[in-house]
Amino acid sequence: MAKSSFIQEFKDFAMRGNVVDMAVGVIIGGAFGKIVTSVVNDIIMPPIAMLMGNVNFSDLSVTLKAAKPEVVNEAGEVVQAATEAITLNYGAFVQTCIDFLIVAFCIFLLIKGMNKLKKKEEEAPAAPAPEPEPTKEEVLLTEIRDLLAKK
């Protein structure tokens, strides 16, 4: 019985509106990230690379330690194994920062548009409320006023 209540509790949790909404948001966000990455890599960066002398921005780096080739003695034995270069890839970092700025700007525009639509909804005049029924006292006072006006 404990197992089925645990499964039911998990099912209730997973099917709550907030969890499902969040899952949809994450999936759409991932797809949106791919679109932004494509915009940056395929549309924005080529002109910037052209201005910089056809430099591939994400390939920019500083070599901290050069690669060493494999050293072999005359007998064909490996004396020293080859090592790869150690590089500081600042171009990839700059590329990622540009991606982030574009995503942040797109989200800013989206939120700004949503806020503008929300303001229009709030500014739309609501239907006028019907006049409240007069109380018994108001009805009596109106009758008295009308009688006094006749005299």
N, C-alpha and C positions, 0 to 999 in steps of 0.2 A: 504494500500500500504506500509506503514511504516513497518508493521509486516513482509510482504513477503521480503522486502529488508533486514531486520534484519536476517531473516532465511537464505536468500541467502548469506549474508555476513558471517554468522556462518558456513554455508556449505563450502564456499570457504576457510575459515580459517582451518576448520577441515580436509579438503581433501588436503591441501598443503603437499608437500613431506616431509618437516621437521617434521610436526606433526605426520604423519603416521610413519615415520622412528623412531621417539622418542617412539611412542606407542609400536612398535615392539621391540625396545630395552628394554623398561621397562618389557615387558612380558618375553622376553628371559632372562633378568637379574634376574627376580623372580625365574624362573626355574633353572637358574644357581646357585642361592643362595641356593635352596633346595638341589641341588647336592653337593655343598660344605659343607653344614651342615651335610649331610649324611656321606661324607668322613671324616669329623672331628669326628662326634659322633660315627660312626660305624667302622672306620678303624684306625684313629690316636689316639683317646682317650683311647681305651681299653688297648693298650700296655703301655701308660703312667700311667693309673690307676693301671696296674699290677706292674709296677716299684714302685709305691707309696704305695703298699700294698693293692691292690684291693679297693681303695678309689674311689667312684664315684665323679669325679671332679666337676660336676655341683651341687652336694649336699653340698659342703664345705661352711660353714658359721660360723659366730660368733653370739652367742645369746646376744643381748643387754638387753633384758628384758624377763625373763622366763614367761612361760604360767602359769596362775593361774586357778585352777579348780573351779567349781561352789561350793559355800558354801551353805549348806542347814541346817536349825536349826532342833531341835527335832520335831517340829510340821510339818515339811515337806515344810516349806516356804523357798524360795530362798532368802538368805541374801545378797549374792554377786554373780553377774553373772560371768561366766567363761570368761577369756581373753586369746587371742592367744599370742604366743611368738613373740617378735619383733627381727628379725634377720638381719644381714648384710651378704648378699649372695655373697661373693667375688668369689666363685667358678663359679657361672653363669657368672660373669663379665669376669673372665679369659677365660672361654669357648668362650664367644662372641669375645674377643680380638683375640683368636686363629683363630676363623672363619674369622674374618676380615683380619688377616695376610695372610691366605691361599687364600682368594678371591683376595687380592691385589697382591699377588705373581702370581696367575693365569692370572690376567689382565696384569701384567708386561710382562709375557711370551708371551701373545697374541699380545700385542703392539710391542714387540721386533721382533716377527716373521713377523708381518705386515710391519714393517720398513725394515726388511731384504728383503722381497719380493719387496718393493717399490724401494730399492736401486738397485736390480737386473734389474728392469724395466728401471731405469734411466741409468744404465751402459750399457744396450744393445745398440749396435751402431745403430744409425738411418741410414736409407738408404741415400746414398750420394746424395746431391742435384745436379740436372743437371747443367752443366756448363752454365752460362748465355750467351745469344747471344752477339756477339761482337757489339759494337756501330759502327756507320758509320765512325767515326774518326779512330777507330781501324782497320776497314777493309781497309780504304784508306792508313793508315800507313803500313799495312802489304803488300799491293800491291806495295807501293813505295820501301819498303825494298827488296821485291822480284826482282823488276826491277833493283835496284842498285846492287843486288847480281849477276845478269846476266852480267853486264858490266864489 
